[in-house]
Amino acid sequence: MAGNLLVLEVVPRSRVVFQLLTERIHVELELEPAGDDEAAATLAVEPPRFVGVGRQFPSQALSRLAALVRRAAP
């Protein structure tokens, strides 16, 4: 996916809501503390009907996000 991203809401350290404009996908990411230096993430993805975003997309996106965060940690 490539295109424009529109950030709709940011609550530092707990929530971000955005839209992928080209794909018309609405995304909400929520983070909750889950222990020492860890967080539990919940990702909600609302694509328009018939857009080819499968059920695995949120899980894959969270896996990629976790990999990025682990790589960035000191």
PAMI-277858 format. One record per residue: residue in three letters; x negated, y negated, z of N, C-alpha, C, O in turn. Coordinates in nm, 3 decimals, padded with zeros to 5 digits, always signed. Example, Ala and Ser with C-alpha at 12.3 -4.5 7.8 and 13.67 -1.06 7.14 Angstrom:
! PAMI-277858
  residu       nx       ny       nz      cax      cay      caz       cx       cy       cz       ox       oy       oz
     ALA  -01.319  +00.569  +00.780  -01.230  +00.450  +00.780  -01.320  +00.330  +00.780  -01.424  +00.332  +00.846
     SER  -01.285  +00.225  +00.708  -01.367  +00.106  +00.714  -01.290  -00.003  +00.787  -01.341  -00.114  +00.804
//
This chain:
! PAMI-277858
  residu       nx       ny       nz      cax      cay      caz       cx       cy       cz       ox       oy       oz
     MET  -00.083  +00.118  +00.000  +00.000  +00.000  +00.000  -00.087  -00.124  +00.000  -00.191  -00.129  +00.066
     ALA  -00.044  -00.220  -00.074  -00.113  -00.348  -00.077  -00.008  -00.457  -00.095  +00.100  -00.432  -00.150
     GLY  -00.038  -00.575  -00.050  +00.058  -00.683  -00.066  +00.048  -00.782  +00.047  -00.057  -00.794  +00.111
     ASN  +00.156  -00.852  +00.071  +00.159  -00.956  +00.174  +00.222  -00.904  +00.303  +00.315  -00.823  +00.301
     LEU  +00.169  -00.953  +00.413  +00.217  -00.916  +00.545  +00.269  -01.043  +00.612  +00.200  -01.144  +00.616
     LEU  +00.391  -01.037  +00.665  +00.451  -01.150  +00.735  +00.468  -01.111  +00.882  +00.545  -01.021  +00.913
     VAL  +00.397  -01.180  +00.970  +00.407  -01.152  +01.114  +00.527  -01.227  +01.168  +00.539  -01.349  +01.151
     LEU  +00.617  -01.154  +01.233  +00.741  -01.213  +01.284  +00.736  -01.241  +01.434  +00.796  -01.338  +01.481
     GLU  +00.665  -01.156  +01.508  +00.661  -01.173  +01.654  +00.535  -01.109  +01.708  +00.493  -01.002  +01.663
     VAL  +00.474  -01.177  +01.805  +00.356  -01.123  +01.873  +00.372  -01.148  +02.022  +00.392  -01.262  +02.064
     VAL  +00.362  -01.044  +02.100  +00.354  -01.054  +02.246  +00.218  -00.993  +02.280  +00.202  -00.871  +02.271
     PRO  +00.121  -01.076  +02.319  -00.014  -01.025  +02.341  -00.018  -00.899  +02.428  +00.044  -00.892  +02.534
     ARG  -00.093  -00.803  +02.380  -00.118  -00.676  +02.449  +00.005  -00.587  +02.465  -00.001  -00.489  +02.539
     SER  +00.117  -00.619  +02.398  +00.232  -00.530  +02.416  +00.319  -00.511  +02.292  +00.382  -00.406  +02.279
     ARG  +00.324  -00.607  +02.199  +00.419  -00.590  +02.088  +00.379  -00.677  +01.969  +00.335  -00.791  +01.985
     VAL  +00.397  -00.621  +01.850  +00.383  -00.697  +01.727  +00.490  -00.648  +01.629  +00.511  -00.527  +01.614
     VAL  +00.556  -00.743  +01.564  +00.660  -00.712  +01.465  +00.619  -00.782  +01.336  +00.587  -00.901  +01.336
     PHE  +00.622  -00.706  +01.227  +00.585  -00.765  +01.099  +00.659  -00.697  +00.985  +00.722  -00.593  +01.002
     GLN  +00.650  -00.761  +00.869  +00.709  -00.704  +00.748  +00.601  -00.694  +00.641  +00.518  -00.784  +00.626
     LEU  +00.604  -00.585  +00.567  +00.523  -00.571  +00.447  +00.615  -00.617  +00.334  +00.706  -00.545  +00.294
     LEU  +00.590  -00.736  +00.284  +00.685  -00.802  +00.195  +00.701  -00.731  +00.060  +00.813  -00.716  +00.012
     THR  +00.592  -00.689  +00.000  +00.601  -00.625  -00.130  +00.685  -00.498  -00.123  +00.767  -00.471  -00.211
     GLU  +00.663  -00.418  -00.018  +00.735  -00.292  -00.002  +00.868  -00.309  +00.070  +00.947  -00.215  +00.076
     ARG  +00.893  -00.428  +00.127  +01.014  -00.458  +00.204  +01.028  -00.362  +00.323  +01.136  -00.308  +00.349
     ILE  +00.918  -00.342  +00.394  +00.916  -00.252  +00.509  +00.906  -00.336  +00.636  +00.820  -00.423  +00.647
     HIS  +00.993  -00.309  +00.732  +00.994  -00.375  +00.863  +00.924  -00.282  +00.963  +00.956  -00.164  +00.970
     VAL  +00.828  -00.336  +01.039  +00.747  -00.254  +01.130  +00.744  -00.318  +01.269  +00.725  -00.439  +01.283
     GLU  +00.762  -00.234  +01.370  +00.748  -00.279  +01.509  +00.650  -00.185  +01.579  +00.667  -00.064  +01.578
     LEU  +00.547  -00.244  +01.640  +00.447  -00.167  +01.715  +00.451  -00.215  +01.859  +00.432  -00.333  +01.888
     GLU  +00.477  -00.121  +01.951  +00.480  -00.154  +02.094  +00.372  -00.075  +02.165  +00.352  +00.044  +02.137
     LEU  +00.303  -00.140  +02.257  +00.197  -00.078  +02.336  +00.232  -00.086  +02.484  +00.282  -00.189  +02.531
     GLU  +00.205  +00.022  +02.557  +00.227  +00.026  +02.701  +00.103  +00.083  +02.767  +00.044  +00.178  +02.715
     PRO  +00.061  +00.027  +02.880  -00.053  +00.085  +02.951  -00.025  +00.231  +02.986  +00.085  +00.266  +03.027
     ALA  -00.128  +00.314  +02.968  -00.113  +00.458  +02.996  -00.236  +00.512  +03.067  -00.284  +00.620  +03.034
     GLY  -00.286  +00.439  +03.162  -00.403  +00.485  +03.235  -00.520  +00.389  +03.215  -00.505  +00.281  +03.157
     ASP  -00.635  +00.431  +03.263  -00.756  +00.348  +03.253  -00.797  +00.331  +03.108  -00.827  +00.429  +03.039
     ASP  -00.798  +00.206  +03.061  -00.842  +00.173  +02.926  -00.770  +00.251  +02.817  -00.828  +00.277  +02.711
     GLU  -00.645  +00.290  +02.841  -00.568  +00.361  +02.740  -00.430  +00.296  +02.727  -00.383  +00.226  +02.816
     ALA  -00.368  +00.321  +02.613  -00.234  +00.268  +02.588  -00.154  +00.371  +02.510  -00.208  +00.447  +02.430
     ALA  -00.025  +00.373  +02.535  +00.067  +00.454  +02.456  +00.128  +00.362  +02.351  +00.170  +00.251  +02.382
     ALA  +00.133  +00.409  +02.227  +00.185  +00.328  +02.117  +00.313  +00.390  +02.062  +00.324  +00.511  +02.048
     THR  +00.409  +00.302  +02.032  +00.533  +00.343  +01.966  +00.544  +00.261  +01.839  +00.537  +00.138  +01.842
     LEU  +00.561  +00.329  +01.727  +00.569  +00.262  +01.598  +00.704  +00.292  +01.535  +00.740  +00.409  +01.517
     ALA  +00.778  +00.188  +01.500  +00.907  +00.203  +01.430  +00.891  +00.141  +01.292  +00.851  +00.025  +01.278
     VAL  +00.924  +00.220  +01.191  +00.911  +00.175  +01.052  +01.048  +00.185  +00.987  +01.111  +00.291  +00.988
     GLU  +01.094  +00.075  +00.929  +01.224  +00.073  +00.862  +01.204  +00.035  +00.715  +01.206  -00.084  +00.681
     PRO  +01.185  +00.134  +00.628  +01.172  +00.103  +00.486  +01.310  +00.098  +00.421  +01.406  +00.154  +00.474
     PRO  +01.321  +00.031  +00.307  +01.448  +00.037  +00.234  +01.469  +00.178  +00.181  +01.374  +00.255  +00.167
     ARG  +01.591  +00.211  +00.153  +01.621  +00.345  +00.101  +01.549  +00.369  -00.030  +01.531  +00.278  -00.111
     PHE  +01.509  +00.493  -00.049  +01.449  +00.539  -00.175  +01.317  +00.472  -00.207  +01.285  +00.451  -00.325
     VAL  +01.240  +00.437  -00.106  +01.111  +00.372  -00.130  +00.996  +00.470  -00.115  +00.883  +00.420  -00.115
     GLY  +01.005  +00.590  -00.103  +00.891  +00.681  -00.102  +00.806  +00.676  +00.023  +00.691  +00.718  +00.020
     VAL  +00.859  +00.625  +00.133  +00.788  +00.630  +00.261  +00.844  +00.750  +00.334  +00.961  +00.752  +00.373
     GLY  +00.760  +00.852  +00.352  +00.806  +00.975  +00.414  +00.811  +00.968  +00.565  +00.767  +00.871  +00.626
     ARG  +00.866  +01.072  +00.623  +00.877  +01.079  +00.769  +00.741  +01.083  +00.837  +00.729  +01.046  +00.954
     GLN  +00.638  +01.126  +00.767  +00.504  +01.136  +00.825  +00.434  +01.000  +00.833  +00.333  +00.987  +00.902
     PHE  +00.485  +00.901  +00.763  +00.418  +00.771  +00.756  +00.388  +00.710  +00.894  +00.274  +00.671  +00.917
     PRO  +00.485  +00.701  +00.987  +00.452  +00.643  +01.118  +00.343  +00.721  +01.192  +00.255  +00.660  +01.252
     SER  +00.347  +00.853  +01.188  +00.244  +00.933  +01.255  +00.107  +00.910  +01.193  +00.007  +00.896  +01.263
     GLN  +00.103  +00.906  +01.061  -00.023  +00.883  +00.992  -00.077  +00.743  +01.024  -00.197  +00.725  +01.044
     ALA  +00.011  +00.646  +01.027  -00.031  +00.509  +01.057  -00.086  +00.498  +01.199  -00.188  +00.433  +01.222
     LEU  -00.020  +00.563  +01.296  -00.070  +00.561  +01.434  -00.204  +00.633  +01.445  -00.291  +00.590  +01.520
     SER  -00.222  +00.742  +01.373  -00.350  +00.814  +01.374  -00.462  +00.726  +01.321  -00.571  +00.722  +01.377
     ARG  -00.434  +00.655  +01.213  -00.535  +00.565  +01.156  -00.566  +00.450  +01.250  -00.681  +00.410  +01.265
     LEU  -00.462  +00.396  +01.315  -00.482  +00.289  +01.412  -00.568  +00.338  +01.528  -00.660  +00.268  +01.570
     ALA  -00.538  +00.456  +01.579  -00.617  +00.512  +01.690  -00.763  +00.530  +01.649  -00.854  +00.503  +01.728
     ALA  -00.786  +00.576  +01.528  -00.923  +00.594  +01.480  -00.996  +00.460  +01.471  -01.114  +00.452  +01.505
     LEU  -00.927  +00.357  +01.426  -00.989  +00.225  +01.419  -01.023  +00.171  +01.556  -01.131  +00.115  +01.577
     VAL  -00.932  +00.189  +01.651  -00.955  +00.139  +01.787  -01.070  +00.213  +01.853  -01.153  +00.152  +01.919
     ARG  -01.074  +00.344  +01.836  -01.185  +00.422  +01.894  -01.318  +00.380  +01.837  -01.417  +00.371  +01.909
     ARG  -01.321  +00.355  +01.706  -01.444  +00.314  +01.641  -01.490  +00.178  +01.691  -01.610  +00.154  +01.700
     ALA  -01.396  +00.089  +01.723  -01.431  -00.047  +01.765  -01.473  -00.052  +01.912  -01.534  -00.150  +01.954
     ALA  -01.440  +00.050  +01.990  -01.473  +00.049  +02.133  -01.624  +00.059  +02.152  -01.692  +00.128  +02.076
     PRO  -01.677  -00.012  +02.255  -01.822  -00.007  +02.279  -01.870  +00.127  +02.327  -01.989  +00.145  +02.351
//
